[in-house]
Amino acid sequence: MDALELYIPKPEDLWFRQQMLSDPDTMSYNRDWDVSYPGYHRDTGCIDFPPAKWTEWYSAMIGQTPKRFYAYIQRSSDGAWLGDVCFHYTPEKDWWDMGIVLYAPYRGRGYAVPALKLLLDQAFRVYGISRIHNDFEIARGEISAWETHRRAGFRELGRENGFLEMMITKEDYFREHGTDLPEIETQRLTMRPFVPADSAGLQEILGDAETMRFSEPAYTPEKTAKFLNSFLIRRRSGVAVVCKQSGKLIGYILFHPLDKSIYELGWFFHRDYWRQGFAYEACQAIIRYGFQELRIHKIVSETIDLQKSIGLMKKLGMQPEGVSPVFDPNGRPAQLYCYCLYRPESTPG
Ligand SMILES: CC(C)(COP(=O)(O)OP(=O)(O)OC[C@H]1O[C@@H](n2cnc3c(N)ncnc32)[C@H](O)[C@@H]1OP(=O)(O)O)[C@@H](O)C(=O)NCCC(=O)NCCS
């Protein structure tokens, strides 16, 4: 699946919004509303958005967070804009209403749920807002829109005046996606959330070709900064492993939910610190926290590295679960080994 990100448009990028709003295939969902305002075309659902309106619209919509948020959905691989997402505060209900539109040529490719999740991530993690609402006119039978919202974590609130009301709260979201781990200490290590200042330390790890040999080409500093920001900080999908004695960042542990109770565990440690038991010490503590505090029931890991990573998985007590053919980062055929660990019945808590 293509990675997506949110992009806040610049004033000169608004041609894309204009293109979407004037495309009858994209706007058909907006047809036949019993309203009339200048620029609304009831027959197609399209809305005029000429450049003369851009400046006013821009100052009302951009830079108004958390009252209002607007962004394009951007495909990371080629920067293509695929649609837009937005939310705004509705004071009479004390909730945020939202919208998502995928440009018609990009529909049916599985982009909606990841795009919704990016929006929720932004809303709950970055802006800390409390709840997001959306509604759908039942007569329009927008089944795919309900379904994508449901899959992104929205609950059905009820049906009123011909509308299906859906809602997701910050608590719902964190229950489903949150890996807001507290600081965890072991004898020699501290595991803590990543912060922007970790960029250079993380680059020492992810920029090293030998460390990355079994996963991806070594990261450039730009790629590391982007990964740190969007994946590790915004999505809290990994923790920083810091040496207590020196304060140095020596590792990165990926720990994120694949499902409510199944987490993926992964690791990248600084090559100067290999073979000193640090990865084992850190992973053991994370696993303990996952089973005891988060009450998850399964942890999975996968690798093509038969020696180091499988050795670590075995030492952590993980069991082989399956093998599938993949290509290594150089495009050569390889085997991906999947290992897992179930919560022991005796786990306290
Ligand atoms: C895998 C990695 C995290 C291990 O880190 P580490 O701190 O050196 O691991 P530890 O010292 O805690 O070792 C734990 C166990 O892993 C296994 N292991 C680690 N390095 C090994 C090696 N070079 N050869 C054989 N087994 C090894 C051993 O079973 C070891 O236990 P032991 O020392 O009692 O024999 C580290 O080598 C690394 O960052 N590798 C590159 C990143 C990577 O490939 N990530 C996975 C992508 S899928």
The ligand as a Gaussian input file, in Angstrom:
#p B3LYP/6-31G(d) Opt

LIG

0 1
 C       19.225000      -7.164000      15.585000
 C       19.834000      -6.130000      16.531000
 C       18.739000      -5.169000      16.985000
 C       20.400000      -6.871000      17.759000
 O       20.858000      -5.896000      18.690000
 P       21.897000      -6.241000      19.862000
 O       21.759000      -5.197000      20.897000
 O       23.203000      -6.499000      19.259000
 O       21.290000      -7.600000      20.395000
 P       21.635000      -8.270000      21.815000
 O       23.036000      -7.981000      22.167000
 O       20.579000      -7.899000      22.789000
 O       21.514000      -9.804000      21.459000
 C       20.346000     -10.551000      21.708000
 C       20.413000     -11.859000      20.957000
 O       20.324000     -11.619000      19.561000
 C       21.135000     -12.586000      18.871000
 N       22.206000     -11.903000      18.115000
 C       22.431000     -10.567000      18.077000
 N       23.481000     -10.321000      17.255000
 C       23.906000     -11.496000      16.782000
 C       24.917000     -11.884000      15.887000
 N       25.744000     -10.980000      15.326000
 N       25.050000     -13.175000      15.605000
 C       24.253000     -14.111000      16.148000
 N       23.246000     -13.803000      17.017000
 C       23.075000     -12.506000      17.316000
 C       21.714000     -13.482000      19.913000
 O       20.803000     -14.532000      20.117000
 C       21.738000     -12.585000      21.140000
 O       21.745000     -13.282000      22.343000
 P       23.156000     -13.783000      22.982000
 O       24.038000     -12.580000      23.004000
 O       22.781000     -14.283000      24.331000
 O       23.683000     -14.840000      22.054000
 C       20.988000      -5.348000      15.869000
 O       21.916000      -6.277000      15.343000
 C       20.548000      -4.432000      14.771000
 O       20.211000      -3.291000      14.991000
 N       20.559000      -4.956000      13.523000
 C       20.216000      -4.157000      12.364000
 C       18.774000      -3.774000      12.306000
 C       17.900000      -4.846000      11.770000
 O       18.289000      -5.650000      10.940000
 N       16.649000      -4.816000      12.199000
 C       15.657000      -5.741000      11.789000
 C       15.014000      -5.325000      10.560000
 S       13.797000      -6.528000      10.130000

